[in-house]
Amino acid sequence: MSKTAKTDRKAKTAPSGYVGMSGAEVLHEMLLEEGVEILFGFPGGTVLPIFDVLYRSPIKFILTRHEQGACHMADGYARSTGRVGVVIATSGPGATNLVTGLATANMDSTPLVALTGQVRSTLIGNDAFQEADITGITRPITKHNFLVKRVEDIGRTIKEAFYIARTGRPGPVVVDIAVDSTVAKLEAEPELTPDLPGYKPATAGNIRQIKLAAEAINAAQRPVLYVGGGVVISGASAELRKLAEKGNIPVTTTLLAMGAIDERSPLAMQMLGMHGSATANYAVQDSDCLVAVGARFDDRVTGRIAEFAPHAKIIHIDIDPSSISKNVVVDIPVVGDARDILGRMLEWIKPADRSAWLAKIEQWKNRHPFKYASEGKIKPQEVVARLGELTGHDAIVATGVGQHQMWTAQFYGWRKPRQIITSGGLGTMGFGCPAAIGAQFGNPGATVIDIDGDGSFCMTMVEVITAARYQQPVKFVVLDNEYLGMVRQWQEMFYGKRYSAVSHPCPEFAKIAEGFGARGMRITERSELDDAIGEMLKHPGPVVLHVLVEPEENVYPMVATGKALHEMDLGKLA
Ligand SMILES: Cc1ncc(C[n+]2csc(CCOP(=O)(O)OP(=O)(O)O)c2C)c(N)n1
């Protein structure tokens, strides 16, 4: 599609190349060349020339109700498809509304390109109307950013932005473009070849390091694979599975890597960390060789760092050299693409009988599974578990941030990579609703569910209007515990139950949904749950299902701040 569009346009406007094209037209050509099929955003004065070109573009444009929503949609699209998400906003408030979305994408390594309008190049720095220093504001929360002031630089910069966003450790790139450069016309052929002498992302791992790592694994009796989002991003799930099976190595995944291994595998130990499975946490603490792949030893994963995996030799496979030994001192670093490295490591891994280790793991699994009591009010965990079963564990699932996010990770039953769309690093409430819509745009025909908390949903639920307008059949399941639940849990456990600013009475979400053009449903009883989920899944359009759940349910296990992983509070799982 993009090739034809380019040829047509060139035939009409610039038979000899780009000369005569406006900056906005060149930008559009570059988007087509990059294969962009969908753009999320919101217009305004400084991006009018770009929107004028979009008026006759084959690129689908999704007008959101808030720029934050657009950024999270581009993020959900990117995470669920592996392609670069693209978002556009105007200068000043439009661009500042992207900030949370950019920081979210940056923390979780999502490839995004954000195009922002900027005031005229001659006015920059003058406090012009709707001027904000977006390159200054976003420098620490993006992989890279550019300010473009000349029409000659637009094409090359866009190419560079896409290249940086998707290569190495992916991330968001902002291109801030002065409006006059989008209006000006090219008088000479522009240089379009990316010129990034300082940017050399590693891909292949060093073979010596790979062999050293394989030898350490072969020598280990209690190895554990600790797998992070990098494995999903690099498409290394098949290599991971082969390696785990060949070496009989149990696997735990971070929140961002749920589905990197099918949880039905006997080697799968589910999530680790603050609310991870007892099995995964005990296994890490007991391990003599911890193999971290595409993970960054986040404090929510490690607990008290001085006592993290105290008996283990630590191998760290990561594409980002700055991640190595950042939080935990690593014995054998291997820098490069996880898929390439795991694929090559496979031939050095010796099949090993680790039955004693696996038996111990099986024992932990049997003793301390994630569980809840199905009594009294509807339990949030059972809503997640029933959603898993009734969707055949095959849906793409987005979440907000809080208890519901942890229960989703614990109880959905993950089968494949790119199934979970959640804000891990930044922990952005409000991510779920728009991210789910973005994922649905990228996966037409797939079942996409946002399992949300009432607090998180309130932050961005206005985008249900976007889902309804563009007929995206996303299912929004709001687990309403009438509290900002995760904060309430901390106040219960660590602040003597002094509930400060966590009571969160909710509006009638089902009525709001109807007003927004979606279907609205509300349930309060366990007996209604399966029918409601069934009806929701059958409905061809977007649905908001408001579920009133037990208000004071807690997430277990819990590793309190300052505790080591094995010191977790098992709560009712004990
Ligand atoms: C934008 C933002 N503001 C504040 C927080 C701090 N925070 C983390 S969890 C949480 C409560 C979330 O409540 P809700 O969405 O209802 O989910 P629940 O924990 O009840 O499942 C808060 C306030 C955050 N993560 N993000």
The ligand as an SDF file (V2000), in Angstrom:
LIG
                    3D

 26 27  0  0  0  0  0  0  0  0999 V2000
   -0.9120    7.7120   37.6980 C   0  0  0  0  0  0  0  0  0  0  0  0
   -0.6930    7.0410   39.0050 C   0  0  0  0  0  0  0  0  0  0  0  0
   -1.0100    7.6810   40.1470 N   0  0  0  0  0  0  0  0  0  0  0  0
   -0.8330    7.0490   41.3480 C   0  0  0  0  0  0  0  0  0  0  0  0
   -0.3310    5.8010   41.4180 C   0  0  0  0  0  0  0  0  0  0  0  0
   -0.1130    5.1060   42.7710 C   0  0  0  0  0  0  0  0  0  0  0  0
   -0.9560    3.9120   42.8670 N   0  0  0  0  0  0  0  0  0  0  0  0
   -0.5200    2.6690   42.6140 C   0  0  0  0  0  0  0  0  0  0  0  0
   -1.7220    1.5170   42.7200 S   0  0  0  0  0  0  0  0  0  0  0  0
   -2.8660    2.6570   43.1560 C   0  0  0  0  0  0  0  0  0  0  0  0
   -4.3020    2.2620   43.3940 C   0  0  0  0  0  0  0  0  0  0  0  0
   -4.9310    1.7310   42.1600 C   0  0  0  0  0  0  0  0  0  0  0  0
   -6.3080    1.6350   42.3530 O   0  0  0  0  0  0  0  0  0  0  0  0
   -7.2210    0.8720   41.3130 P   0  0  0  0  0  0  0  0  0  0  0  0
   -6.9060    1.2880   39.9350 O   0  0  0  0  0  0  0  0  0  0  0  0
   -8.6210    1.0070   41.7470 O   0  0  0  0  0  0  0  0  0  0  0  0
   -6.7270   -0.6230   41.4340 O   0  0  0  0  0  0  0  0  0  0  0  0
   -6.7850   -1.6570   42.6680 P   0  0  0  0  0  0  0  0  0  0  0  0
   -5.4710   -1.5590   43.3830 O   0  0  0  0  0  0  0  0  0  0  0  0
   -7.9350   -1.2800   43.5400 O   0  0  0  0  0  0  0  0  0  0  0  0
   -6.9520   -2.9730   41.9960 O   0  0  0  0  0  0  0  0  0  0  0  0
   -2.3030    3.9430   43.2140 C   0  0  0  0  0  0  0  0  0  0  0  0
   -3.0200    5.1610   43.6140 C   0  0  0  0  0  0  0  0  0  0  0  0
    0.0180    5.1930   40.1840 C   0  0  0  0  0  0  0  0  0  0  0  0
    0.5610    3.9700   40.1230 N   0  0  0  0  0  0  0  0  0  0  0  0
   -0.2000    5.8140   39.0040 N   0  0  0  0  0  0  0  0  0  0  0  0
  1  2  1  0
  2  3  1  0
  2 26  2  0
  3  4  2  0
  4  5  1  0
  5  6  1  0
  5 24  2  0
  6  7  1  0
  7  8  2  0
  7 22  1  0
  8  9  1  0
  9 10  1  0
 10 11  1  0
 10 22  2  0
 11 12  1  0
 12 13  1  0
 13 14  1  0
 14 15  2  0
 14 16  1  0
 14 17  1  0
 17 18  1  0
 18 19  2  0
 18 20  1  0
 18 21  1  0
 22 23  1  0
 24 25  1  0
 24 26  1  0
M  CHG  1   7   1
M  END
$$$$
